[in-house]
Amino acid sequence: MTIKHIVKTAITGLRTNRSRSILTIIGIVIGITAIMLVMSLGAGAQNLILGEVQGLGTNTIAVIPGREPTGPSDTAQLFSDSLKPADIVALSKKANVPGLVSIMPTVLGAETASYQSNAYSVSIFGATDLIASIFSLNPSKGYFFTSDDVTSSNDVVVLGNKVVEHLFDGTDPVGQKVKIKGRNFKVVGILPASGGGTLFNFDSMVIMPYTTAQNYILGTNYFNRVIMQAVSDAAVPVTSNDIRLTLEESHGITDPTKDDFTVQTQQDLANRLGTITTALTWFLVAMASIALFVGGIGIMNIMLVAVTERTREIGLRKALGATNSDILTQFLFEAVFLTGIGGLVGIILGSSLAYIISYILSAGLHLNWQFVFPWLGAILGFGVSALVGLVFGSYPAYKASKKSPIEALRYE
Amino acid sequence: MTNIIEVKHLRKTYQDGDAEAQTVALRDVSFSVRKGEFLAIMGPSGSGKSTLLHLLGLLDTPSKGSYIFDGKNILSYTGDELAKMRNEKIGFVFQAFNLLARTSVLENVKLPLAYSDIPEAQWDEKARAAIEAVGLGHRMEHEPAELSGGEKQRVAIARALVTNPDVIFADEPTGNLDSKSGKNVMSIIQDLNERQGRTIILITHETSTAEHSERIIRLIDGEIESDTKVARRLKASDDLVK
């Protein structure tokens, strides 16, 4: 049999039972649509998260106190006070960490800020003037504090958008003084709204020099996080290793498993978040595959009915010279053809739905969400749907090919 | 003249549901058919004539006995080899026509070619020639549902002819037709035998149909009861003129 004839026969066979063919395909369509949708939205979510992480600059390295627990039996103390000013001095030495271009110690706290009769719960973020360049922050009004402010622990603050909204009823905050823990701080600048969804949201933060925060608010001499920048992306691995070695030496640690700090790179974070979203996506794909499996059983069911219904036709074809493998090929191709069409429709439907959802997310929720056409999903979806036809069509096709021509011709 | 079919001590039994009971469809049948002969096999239902047709037509294999077809011992053939033989050497015409629905006359007649070694470029020409030969040139693109019973059977004959087979098996070809259409079909079959020299094996239970042949084998209970020449052969075309 020629391929052309096989295709023609399959089309005739499926056209003869048009509505039944369509109903059978629906199972496959739903399965593939679900897979496409999940994969497209998964990729979109991944891009969104990674985009935000990488928006911080992929050359950024952070050190946090404490070590990550390696398992449930790891009863490490929190070492929350392990990062001291001496570490900053050690890290700043070119000889210790040659790849470092900037270093910024930061502290965190929670307090209540007030202006006249208004009060609002805020996060205190103590940093240096480098914060503006590291986080790409541009005050919508006023300016950021300077390195002099940091050195002399001046009482200056920059306010996030929500803090401004809650404390100042329309008055211009720049130049005004807000009260935190009984002390007055001069507002030198305010930040624009950073929008929903960002990982680092400064909207409800009060940003001030870390020295000011340590001296007048937190009363501590350690850091919650030290943020550094390597000279280039390529220098990140070497630099982060230098940072680790410097801190181990500074803390007198010889066994790296006993480190009382953790070095995090943006690249690590991106990889880790990428792994999580990928795992989640595949988990959902596995769920969607159940629909495809059910669709496959539907195909098998219908093909078995078709084989019984077309017993006479099989007998006739055999009488006219069809071999067993001719019949097998014919029915198998019909099943694969059916599921292949289902796969194509599913790919089109799934990506259209994903496109619409992406549009709603970006236009309706102001997320930086972009539609991703899941090529892998499309190729996989089409391949799997054809495979479903092959797997679930093979038993009915085998049954058809084994029919004796006389039984088949006698069948009424 | 050479024999195209030689069967000796042919026996066919069927296993019934339980292993003990056996149905004997053919007991012990021996005969031969010359090339170009027109043979009719007659018998009441249950006489084994359908079983015999299936064995002779290579659709089934005997339980015992020997079968030489066209000089070859086909009992040693594999399923695929038998399929090839059916395709190239044998044409079937069935009582129920067995045309594919929703498929044009032309495509129906091409069907055996799809399973043959004949290059696709020749299919159209061969199929059209076969359809012209049964007088349905004006019906090429029609579907079976648009045809009368007689026309359907003529399409079936064209389909049987398209691979240019040596033997045509016709199983009650007029059974579903009115007498005029039946005569028409019989005249075509007679024509195939007389003008083209094809061997015809006709299965029927009607004496009037059987008498179009040269020789009649009567079966009863799976055995040959008689094997006689037809003394006064009917000519279907004569009846058609009247």
Interface residues (C-beta under 8 A of the other chain):
Chain A: M1 T2 K4 H5 T12 R15 T16 R312 E313 G315 L316 R317 K318 A319 L320 G321 A322 T323 N324 S325 D326 S404 P405 I406 L409
Chain B: H54 G57 L59 D60 G79 D80 A83 K84 R86 N87 E88 F92 F94 N98 L100 A101 R102 T103 L111 P112 A114 Y115 S116 E120 R159 T163
